[in-house]
């Protein structure tokens, strides 16, 4: 579970998805699904949805918000950042950053994952 830095929102941001962020994401994502009888979704389901550009906007928002908090931003500041740079914008431009953040939590940041693949 590694940190990644991306230019997003107000500038260069640190994002990190650790166990706490994965737990919070699962609770939020699946609470919404249970409420409407939709199938539950795990992290790899969200990866597939992000790649297909078919992710629920609230799931997308949660990935970025929780990643900011994991990267060291206070929950209050992360909420402000999301309000300013996510809430009133189309979701598609946020899908690649969210995919990068989620994948960094699952396999490490892009450069670390590439290095490990070369070793194999």
C-alpha positions in Angstrom: 0.0 0.0 0.0 1.9 2.9 -1.3 1.7 6.6 -1.7 1.4 8.3 -5.0 1.7 12.0 -5.8 -0.6 13.5 -8.5 -1.5 16.9 -9.8 -5.2 17.0 -8.9 -7.5 19.7 -7.5 -5.5 22.6 -6.1 -2.1 21.2 -7.1 0.3 18.4 -6.3 -1.4 16.1 -3.9 -0.3 13.0 -1.9 -2.7 10.1 -2.0 -2.3 6.9 -0.1 -4.6 3.9 0.2 -3.9 1.8 3.3 -6.0 -0.8 5.1 -8.1 1.9 6.8 -8.9 3.6 3.5 -9.9 0.2 2.0 -12.1 -0.5 4.9 -13.8 2.9 4.8 -14.2 2.5 1.0 -15.8 -0.9 1.3 -18.3 0.3 3.9 -19.3 3.4 1.9 -19.5 1.6 -1.5 -21.4 -1.4 -0.2 -23.8 0.6 2.0 -25.0 2.3 -1.1 -25.4 -1.0 -3.0 -27.2 -2.7 -0.1 -29.6 0.1 0.1 -30.9 -0.5 -3.4 -30.3 -4.3 -3.7 -27.3 -3.9 -6.1 -24.5 -6.5 -6.0 -21.6 -5.8 -3.6 -18.4 -4.5 -5.1 -14.8 -5.1 -3.9 -11.7 -3.1 -4.9 -11.1 -5.1 -8.1 -14.7 -4.5 -9.1 -14.0 -0.8 -8.7 -10.9 -1.1 -10.8 -12.8 -2.8 -13.6 -15.6 -0.1 -13.4 -13.0 2.7 -13.5 -11.3 1.1 -16.5 -14.7 0.9 -18.2 -15.6 4.5 -17.2 -18.7 3.0 -15.5 -18.1 3.8 -11.9 -20.7 5.4 -9.6 -19.8 9.0 -9.0 -20.0 8.6 -5.2 -17.6 5.7 -5.4 -15.2 7.8 -7.5 -15.5 10.6 -4.9 -14.8 8.3 -2.0 -11.6 6.9 -3.6 -10.2 10.4 -4.1 -11.3 11.7 -0.7 -10.1 8.7 1.2 -6.8 8.7 -0.7 -6.2 12.4 0.2 -6.8 11.6 3.9 -4.5 8.6 3.7 -1.9 10.8 2.1 -1.9 13.1 5.1 -4.7 15.7 4.4 -7.1 16.3 7.3 -10.7 15.0 6.7 -11.9 18.6 6.8 -9.4 19.8 4.2 -10.2 16.7 2.0 -13.9 17.6 2.2 -13.1 21.2 1.2 -10.9 20.0 -1.7 -13.6 17.6 -2.9 -16.2 20.4 -2.7 -14.1 22.7 -4.7 -12.6 20.4 -7.4 -15.0 17.4 -7.7 -18.6 18.1 -6.7 -19.5 20.5 -9.5 -17.5 18.9 -12.3 -18.1 16.0 -14.7 -16.9 12.7 -13.2 -14.9 11.3 -16.2 -11.8 13.5 -15.8 -11.5 12.2 -12.3 -11.5 8.5 -13.3 -7.8 8.2 -14.2 -6.6 9.8 -11.0 -8.9 7.6 -9.0 -7.7 4.5 -10.8 -4.1 5.5 -10.2 -4.8 6.0 -6.5 -6.7 2.7 -6.1 -4.1 0.7 -8.0 -1.2 2.3 -6.0 -3.0 1.0 -2.9 -3.4 -2.5 -4.4 0.0 -3.0 -6.2 2.1 0.1 -5.4 2.7 3.2 -7.4 3.1 2.9 -11.2 6.9 3.1 -11.1 7.2 0.5 -8.2 4.8 -1.9 -10.0 6.8 -1.5 -13.2 10.1 -2.2 -11.4 8.7 -5.3 -9.7 7.3 -6.6 -13.0 10.8 -6.2 -14.6 12.3 -8.3 -11.7 10.0 -11.2 -12.5 
